[in-house]
Amino acid sequence: MTELWPRLSFSAGMVSMRKLDDDLTQLTRAARLKHPQMTYAATGGRRIGESGVQDLADALRSVAGDHGFPDDPGKADLIRFDRVAAEHIHRTMKITAVEAANRGVWTFLAVVAMPDITQWRFSGENVERWIATDLTRHMFARLWWQAETFAMVVEGTVDYSLLRKLSESDLNQITERRSIAGVTPLARSIARVATESGVGGRRKVLRDAVPRLRRLMAFIDFSVLSDEQLDDRVRAIFREASLADPVQE
């Protein structure tokens, strides 16, 4: 059955966030499984209670511990954490895209349930990592949506191998362009082509190819093309981008 997770409004989230300490030990102690102002969707599934929130928080703290938490992590550790955490969040939270599009769900997780993980992953004062004003940049929302976009169902099993191949730069180029990320088959095709062997200077080529594809979207409905047609079209654009910018990384 579809799950409904606790939600926290923008204003309640901001108030709660401003009360938090920067120290990770204090943030772990401040973590809570509920909030007096949290709400749920009125209908559409089964409400997740404190035990469900606890299970997710414990699992993600364990994943973080495998990647350096609570010590200062290296960039590579953080990226590896993101990939593992994305898969776990996507597998664990049995939610629809409608529920995942609700900003309050993610604000609750970042500010109330796991403020220590949020601070460890994104030290600093970037509010959008805590308050889900932009789902592509929020601590937890971006991970679920990355997994949702690039996961493939193969013989009844969810395969996350495509997501694992993508660098942080790749993900930024694809997922932070709403017109691209909003057409899931196209986003997956870009990821497949970008990770194919033989694509030199990937970051530069991808950076040039994505705007070219966005311009084509005014004339081509990529959502109706087959995977083979999409890959052929995207490869052609990548070749054009490669010729236009021959510098290799």
Disulfide bonds with the S-S distance in Angstrom:
none
